[in-house]
Amino acid sequence: MSVATDSIKMAEVKQPPSAIQFVHVAPAHDGAKHAIGIDADGTAYSWGSNNAMGQLGRSRGELSKPYPVLIVPQDADIRFSRGFAGGLSESGHSAILDTTRTRLYIAGCDRWQQLGLGSSSGGASGYTWTDGGRIWRNEFVFTKHLHEFMNETSGTNKIRDVALGGDHTVVLSGNQHDVYTFGKGGEGQLGVMGKPFVSAPVKSTKLSSKSLSIAAVCAIQHCSLTIDDRGNVMDEAGKCRRTKDMMESLQTCINRAEKDGLLHRAAKSDA
Protein backbone atom coordinates (compact mmCIF):
# COMPACT_ATOMS: atom_id res chain seq x y z
CA MET A 1 0.00 0.00 0.00
CA SER A 2 1.39 3.36 -0.98
CA VAL A 3 2.04 6.17 1.46
CA ALA A 4 -0.31 8.36 -0.58
CA THR A 5 -3.36 6.46 0.65
CA ASP A 6 -2.09 5.58 4.12
CA SER A 7 -1.79 9.16 5.34
CA ILE A 8 -3.41 12.44 4.36
CA LYS A 9 -1.80 15.80 5.04
CA MET A 10 -3.78 19.00 5.53
CA ALA A 11 -3.10 22.53 4.25
CA GLU A 12 -4.77 25.71 5.45
CA VAL A 13 -7.34 27.62 3.41
CA LYS A 14 -7.16 31.37 4.04
CA GLN A 15 -10.89 32.02 4.11
CA PRO A 16 -13.66 31.74 6.69
CA PRO A 17 -16.00 28.71 6.85
CA SER A 18 -18.86 30.74 5.33
CA ALA A 19 -16.90 31.14 2.08
CA ILE A 20 -17.01 27.40 1.40
CA GLN A 21 -20.21 25.67 0.33
CA PHE A 22 -20.46 22.57 2.50
CA VAL A 23 -22.81 19.70 1.76
CA HIS A 24 -21.99 18.07 5.09
CA VAL A 25 -20.83 19.56 8.39
CA ALA A 26 -20.17 17.57 11.55
CA PRO A 27 -19.64 19.72 14.64
CA ALA A 28 -18.10 18.10 17.69
CA HIS A 29 -20.06 17.46 20.85
CA ASP A 30 -19.37 16.56 24.48
CA GLY A 31 -17.13 19.61 24.87
CA ALA A 32 -14.67 19.16 21.99
CA LYS A 33 -14.17 22.34 19.98
CA HIS A 34 -13.68 21.45 16.34
CA ALA A 35 -15.67 20.49 13.26
CA ILE A 36 -15.36 18.62 9.98
CA GLY A 37 -16.94 19.80 6.72
CA ILE A 38 -17.26 18.21 3.27
CA ASP A 39 -17.84 20.21 0.10
CA ALA A 40 -19.59 19.16 -3.12
CA ASP A 41 -16.31 17.99 -4.66
CA GLY A 42 -15.73 15.50 -1.86
CA THR A 43 -12.98 17.55 -0.24
CA ALA A 44 -12.85 17.48 3.57
CA TYR A 45 -12.04 20.46 5.80
CA SER A 46 -11.57 20.89 9.54
CA TRP A 47 -11.54 23.89 11.85
CA GLY A 48 -11.89 24.75 15.51
CA SER A 49 -10.31 26.37 18.53
CA ASN A 50 -8.51 23.31 19.91
CA ASN A 51 -5.87 21.23 18.19
CA ALA A 52 -3.94 20.08 21.24
CA MET A 53 -4.34 16.41 20.34
CA GLY A 54 -4.06 16.77 16.56
CA GLN A 55 -7.79 16.47 15.90
CA LEU A 56 -7.57 18.96 13.02
CA GLY A 57 -4.97 16.90 11.22
CA ARG A 58 -2.21 19.50 11.54
CA SER A 59 1.16 19.10 13.23
CA ARG A 60 0.77 19.16 16.99
CA GLY A 61 2.82 22.35 17.35
CA GLU A 62 0.34 24.44 15.37
CA LEU A 63 -2.66 26.01 17.06
CA SER A 64 -6.03 25.68 15.37
CA LYS A 65 -7.60 28.78 13.84
CA PRO A 66 -11.23 29.76 13.22
CA TYR A 67 -11.20 28.88 9.52
CA PRO A 68 -11.16 25.60 7.63
CA VAL A 69 -8.14 23.57 6.74
CA LEU A 70 -8.07 21.63 3.50
CA ILE A 71 -7.27 17.94 3.42
CA VAL A 72 -4.96 17.38 0.47
CA PRO A 73 -5.01 13.72 -0.61
CA GLN A 74 -2.12 12.74 -2.81
CA ASP A 75 -4.41 10.18 -4.42
CA ALA A 76 -6.88 11.96 -6.69
CA ASP A 77 -9.38 9.07 -6.48
CA ILE A 78 -10.21 9.78 -2.85
CA ARG A 79 -13.55 11.56 -2.37
CA PHE A 80 -15.02 12.12 1.07
CA SER A 81 -18.74 12.08 1.75
CA ARG A 82 -19.05 12.43 5.51
CA GLY A 83 -17.04 13.64 8.47
CA PHE A 84 -17.28 12.97 12.19
CA ALA A 85 -16.00 14.89 15.22
CA GLY A 86 -15.94 13.87 18.86
CA GLY A 87 -14.05 13.79 22.12
CA LEU A 88 -14.22 15.58 25.44
CA SER A 89 -12.99 19.08 26.34
CA GLU A 90 -9.48 17.83 27.13
CA SER A 91 -9.25 15.64 24.03
CA GLY A 92 -10.81 15.21 20.62
CA HIS A 93 -10.73 12.94 17.60
CA SER A 94 -12.01 13.20 14.03
CA ALA A 95 -12.88 10.81 11.21
CA ILE A 96 -13.61 11.11 7.50
CA LEU A 97 -15.19 8.51 5.24
CA ASP A 98 -13.91 8.02 1.70
CA THR A 99 -16.91 7.38 -0.55
CA THR A 100 -15.00 5.88 -3.46
CA ARG A 101 -13.46 3.01 -1.50
CA THR A 102 -15.53 3.17 1.69
CA ARG A 103 -12.38 3.69 3.72
CA LEU A 104 -12.23 5.35 7.12
CA TYR A 105 -9.44 7.77 8.05
CA ILE A 106 -9.05 9.05 11.58
CA ALA A 107 -6.93 11.57 13.54
CA GLY A 108 -6.57 13.13 16.98
CA CYS A 109 -6.36 11.83 20.52
CA ASP A 110 -5.55 8.14 20.85
CA ARG A 111 -4.93 7.90 24.59
CA TRP A 112 -7.60 5.20 24.86
CA GLN A 113 -7.06 3.69 21.37
CA GLN A 114 -10.17 5.48 20.11
CA LEU A 115 -8.53 5.81 16.69
CA GLY A 116 -8.72 2.05 16.17
CA LEU A 117 -5.29 1.79 14.57
CA GLY A 118 -4.21 -1.23 16.59
CA SER A 119 -4.83 -4.82 15.56
CA SER A 120 -7.60 -6.68 17.40
CA SER A 121 -5.05 -9.45 18.01
CA GLY A 122 -2.65 -7.08 19.74
CA GLY A 123 -4.40 -7.09 23.08
CA ALA A 124 -4.94 -4.01 25.25
CA SER A 125 -1.58 -2.51 24.33
CA GLY A 126 -2.49 -2.50 20.65
CA TYR A 127 -0.15 -0.11 18.90
CA THR A 128 -0.62 3.06 20.95
CA TRP A 129 2.12 2.54 23.51
CA THR A 130 4.45 0.56 21.24
CA ASP A 131 4.69 3.06 18.37
CA GLY A 132 7.06 5.50 20.00
CA GLY A 133 4.62 6.11 22.83
CA ARG A 134 2.42 8.38 20.70
CA ILE A 135 -1.02 9.01 22.15
CA TRP A 136 -2.22 11.19 19.28
CA ARG A 137 -2.15 11.38 15.49
CA ASN A 138 -1.82 14.77 13.85
CA GLU A 139 -2.63 13.46 10.38
CA PHE A 140 -5.53 11.38 9.16
CA VAL A 141 -4.54 7.70 9.04
CA PHE A 142 -6.28 4.84 7.25
CA THR A 143 -7.80 2.34 9.72
CA LYS A 144 -6.23 -0.68 8.05
CA HIS A 145 -6.66 -3.15 10.93
CA LEU A 146 -10.31 -2.21 11.39
CA HIS A 147 -11.13 -2.87 7.74
CA GLU A 148 -9.27 -6.19 7.77
CA PHE A 149 -11.04 -7.27 10.96
CA MET A 150 -14.45 -6.28 9.58
CA ASN A 151 -13.83 -8.26 6.41
CA GLU A 152 -12.81 -11.32 8.42
CA THR A 153 -15.76 -11.24 10.80
CA SER A 154 -18.56 -9.74 8.68
CA GLY A 155 -17.60 -10.64 5.15
CA THR A 156 -17.46 -6.95 4.19
CA ASN A 157 -15.38 -3.94 5.12
CA LYS A 158 -17.95 -1.44 3.93
CA ILE A 159 -19.00 1.11 6.53
CA ARG A 160 -22.50 2.50 6.84
CA ASP A 161 -22.11 4.82 9.81
CA VAL A 162 -19.61 6.10 12.38
CA ALA A 163 -20.04 7.78 15.77
CA LEU A 164 -17.35 9.32 17.97
CA GLY A 165 -17.94 9.39 21.70
CA GLY A 166 -15.96 10.98 24.49
CA ASP A 167 -13.07 8.51 24.29
CA HIS A 168 -14.38 5.74 22.05
CA THR A 169 -15.56 5.08 18.51
CA VAL A 170 -18.52 3.12 17.12
CA VAL A 171 -18.65 1.81 13.54
CA LEU A 172 -21.66 0.21 11.83
CA SER A 173 -20.91 -2.33 9.10
CA GLY A 174 -22.49 -2.02 5.68
CA ASN A 175 -24.40 -5.23 6.40
CA GLN A 176 -26.42 -3.24 9.01
CA HIS A 177 -26.04 -6.00 11.60
CA ASP A 178 -22.49 -5.85 12.94
CA VAL A 179 -21.25 -3.02 15.16
CA TYR A 180 -17.57 -2.50 15.92
CA THR A 181 -16.26 -0.51 18.86
CA PHE A 182 -12.85 0.56 20.15
CA GLY A 183 -11.30 2.89 22.67
CA LYS A 184 -12.12 3.37 26.33
CA GLY A 185 -14.45 0.73 27.73
CA GLY A 186 -14.54 1.06 31.51
CA GLU A 187 -18.15 2.28 31.53
CA GLY A 188 -19.29 -0.58 29.31
CA GLN A 189 -19.64 1.70 26.27
CA LEU A 190 -17.99 -0.83 23.94
CA GLY A 191 -20.78 -3.32 24.51
CA VAL A 192 -18.53 -6.32 25.11
CA MET A 193 -18.05 -8.71 28.01
CA GLY A 194 -15.87 -7.61 30.90
CA LYS A 195 -15.81 -3.83 30.31
CA PRO A 196 -12.18 -3.67 29.13
CA PHE A 197 -10.18 -0.62 30.22
CA VAL A 198 -9.20 0.00 26.59
CA SER A 199 -9.65 -2.05 23.46
CA ALA A 200 -8.56 -2.25 19.83
CA PRO A 201 -11.43 -2.86 17.34
CA VAL A 202 -13.83 -5.60 18.46
CA LYS A 203 -17.28 -6.69 17.37
CA SER A 204 -19.76 -5.51 19.98
CA THR A 205 -21.93 -8.39 21.14
CA LYS A 206 -24.29 -6.02 22.91
CA LEU A 207 -24.87 -3.61 20.03
CA SER A 208 -24.76 -5.98 17.05
CA SER A 209 -28.01 -7.55 15.87
CA LYS A 210 -28.43 -10.87 14.08
CA SER A 211 -32.05 -10.39 13.03
CA LEU A 212 -32.91 -6.67 12.96
CA SER A 213 -31.32 -4.13 10.64
CA ILE A 214 -29.49 -1.23 12.25
CA ALA A 215 -29.78 2.08 10.41
CA ALA A 216 -27.30 4.25 12.33
CA VAL A 217 -25.16 4.51 15.45
CA CYS A 218 -24.68 7.25 18.05
CA ALA A 219 -21.97 7.81 20.66
CA ILE A 220 -22.48 10.34 23.45
CA GLN A 221 -19.74 10.70 26.06
CA HIS A 222 -19.53 7.18 27.57
CA CYS A 223 -22.68 5.82 25.90
CA SER A 224 -23.19 3.96 22.62
CA LEU A 225 -26.54 3.45 20.90
CA THR A 226 -27.95 1.79 17.80
CA ILE A 227 -30.83 3.40 15.88
CA ASP A 228 -33.46 1.82 13.62
CA ASP A 229 -34.61 3.34 10.33
CA ARG A 230 -37.42 5.24 12.05
CA GLY A 231 -35.12 6.98 14.49
CA ASN A 232 -35.84 4.80 17.52
CA VAL A 233 -33.16 3.53 19.92
CA MET A 234 -32.68 -0.20 19.45
CA ASP A 235 -30.00 -0.97 22.01
CA GLU A 236 -27.46 0.84 24.14
CA ALA A 237 -24.27 0.19 26.07
CA GLY A 238 -22.39 2.14 28.71
CA LYS A 239 -23.34 5.09 30.85
CA CYS A 240 -26.54 6.21 29.11
CA ARG A 241 -28.34 8.36 31.65
CA ARG A 242 -31.30 10.20 30.14
CA THR A 243 -30.22 13.69 31.16
CA LYS A 244 -31.33 16.77 29.24
CA ASP A 245 -27.92 17.17 27.61
CA MET A 246 -27.79 13.51 26.68
CA MET A 247 -31.25 13.60 25.09
CA GLU A 248 -30.37 16.73 23.12
CA SER A 249 -27.19 15.09 21.84
CA LEU A 250 -29.12 11.95 20.94
CA GLN A 251 -31.65 13.96 18.97
CA THR A 252 -28.84 15.77 17.17
CA CYS A 253 -27.34 12.42 16.22
CA ILE A 254 -30.67 11.09 14.96
CA ASN A 255 -31.25 14.25 12.92
CA ARG A 256 -27.75 13.89 11.47
CA ALA A 257 -28.44 10.30 10.47
CA GLU A 258 -31.67 11.33 8.77
CA LYS A 259 -29.92 14.13 6.88
CA ASP A 260 -27.28 11.63 5.75
CA GLY A 261 -30.02 9.46 4.26
CA LEU A 262 -29.71 6.62 6.76
CA LEU A 263 -33.24 6.89 8.20
CA HIS A 264 -36.76 6.79 6.78
CA ARG A 265 -38.67 8.48 9.58
CA ALA A 266 -41.53 9.51 7.30
CA ALA A 267 -42.62 5.87 7.39
CA LYS A 268 -43.18 6.08 11.14
CA SER A 269 -46.79 5.53 12.12
CA ASP A 270 -48.67 8.33 13.85
CA ALA A 271 -50.69 5.81 15.83
HUJO-V307976 format. One record per residue. SS is DSSP state (alpha for helix, beta for strand, coil for the rest). D_LAST is the distance of its C-alpha to the last C-alpha in Angstrom with 1 decimal. Layout:
# HUJO-V307976
((SS,D_LAST) (SS,D_LAST))
This chain:
# HUJO-V307976
((coil,53.4) (coil,54.8) (alpha,54.7) (alpha,53.1) (alpha,49.7) (alpha,50.0) (beta,50.1) (beta,49.1) (beta,51.1) (beta,49.8) (beta,51.8) (beta,51.1) (coil,50.1) (coil,51.8) (coil,49.1) (coil,46.1) (alpha,42.5) (alpha,41.8) (alpha,44.4) (coil,42.5) (coil,39.5) (beta,37.1) (beta,34.2) (beta,33.0) (beta,33.7) (beta,33.0) (beta,34.0) (coil,34.9) (coil,33.2) (coil,34.2) (beta,37.4) (coil,38.9) (coil,40.3) (beta,40.2) (beta,38.1) (beta,38.0) (beta,37.7) (beta,37.8) (beta,39.2) (coil,38.8) (coil,41.8) (coil,40.4) (coil,42.6) (beta,41.5) (beta,42.5) (beta,42.4) (beta,43.3) (beta,43.2) (coil,45.4) (coil,45.8) (coil,47.5) (coil,49.2) (coil,47.8) (coil,47.9) (coil,44.2) (coil,45.2) (coil,47.3) (coil,50.6) (coil,53.6) (coil,53.2) (coil,56.0) (coil,54.3) (coil,52.1) (coil,48.9) (coil,48.9) (coil,46.2) (coil,46.2) (coil,45.0) (beta,47.0) (beta,47.1) (beta,46.8) (beta,49.6) (coil,49.2) (coil,52.5) (coil,50.7) (coil,49.6) (coil,47.1) (coil,44.8) (coil,41.8) (beta,39.1) (beta,35.5) (beta,33.9) (beta,35.3) (beta,34.4) (beta,35.9) (beta,35.8) (coil,38.0) (beta,39.0) (coil,41.3) (coil,44.4) (coil,43.4) (coil,41.3) (beta,40.6) (beta,39.4) (beta,38.4) (beta,38.4) (beta,37.1) (beta,39.5) (coil,37.6) (coil,40.6) (coil,41.2) (coil,38.0) (beta,40.2) (beta,39.4) (beta,42.0) (beta,42.0) (beta,44.2) (beta,44.7) (beta,45.0) (coil,45.5) (coil,46.6) (coil,44.0) (coil,44.0) (coil,40.8) (coil,42.2) (coil,42.1) (coil,45.6) (coil,47.0) (coil,47.1) (coil,44.9) (coil,48.2) (coil,49.9) (coil,48.6) (coil,47.7) (coil,50.5) (coil,49.1) (coil,51.0) (coil,50.4) (coil,53.5) (coil,55.7) (coil,55.5) (coil,57.9) (coil,55.8) (coil,53.4) (coil,50.2) (beta,48.9) (beta,48.9) (beta,49.7) (beta,49.0) (beta,46.0) (beta,46.7) (beta,45.2) (coil,43.5) (alpha,45.6) (alpha,45.2) (alpha,41.4) (alpha,41.3) (alpha,43.9) (alpha,42.0) (alpha,38.7) (alpha,40.6) (alpha,42.2) (alpha,39.2) (alpha,36.4) (coil,38.5) (coil,37.5) (coil,38.2) (coil,35.6) (beta,33.4) (beta,29.8) (beta,29.2) (beta,31.3) (beta,30.7) (beta,33.6) (coil,33.5) (coil,36.2) (coil,38.7) (beta,36.8) (beta,35.2) (beta,32.3) (beta,32.4) (beta,29.8) (beta,31.6) (coil,31.0) (coil,30.0) (coil,26.8) (coil,27.7) (coil,30.7) (beta,30.7) (beta,34.1) (beta,35.1) (beta,38.4) (beta,40.1) (beta,40.0) (coil,38.5) (coil,39.7) (coil,36.3) (coil,34.8) (coil,33.0) (coil,34.3) (coil,32.5) (coil,35.6) (coil,37.7) (coil,40.3) (coil,39.0) (coil,41.8) (coil,43.5) (beta,43.3) (beta,42.5) (beta,43.1) (beta,40.2) (beta,38.7) (beta,35.7) (coil,33.2) (coil,32.5) (coil,29.8) (coil,27.8) (coil,28.5) (coil,26.3) (coil,27.9) (coil,24.9) (coil,21.9) (coil,22.4) (coil,22.6) (coil,21.9) (beta,23.7) (beta,25.6) (beta,26.1) (beta,29.2) (beta,29.6) (coil,33.0) (coil,33.3) (beta,29.8) (beta,28.4) (beta,24.8) (beta,23.2) (beta,20.0) (coil,17.8) (coil,17.2) (coil,13.8) (coil,15.7) (coil,15.0) (beta,18.1) (beta,19.3) (beta,22.6) (beta,25.2) (beta,28.9) (beta,31.3) (coil,31.2) (coil,27.6) (coil,27.5) (coil,24.5) (coil,26.8) (alpha,26.0) (alpha,28.0) (alpha,26.5) (alpha,22.9) (alpha,24.2) (alpha,26.0) (alpha,23.0) (alpha,20.9) (alpha,24.1) (alpha,24.3) (alpha,20.7) (alpha,21.4) (alpha,24.7) (alpha,23.3) (alpha,21.0) (alpha,24.1) (coil,26.2) (coil,24.0) (coil,22.9) (coil,19.1) (coil,16.6) (alpha,13.8) (alpha,13.1) (alpha,11.7) (coil,8.9) (coil,5.4) (coil,3.8) (coil,0.0))
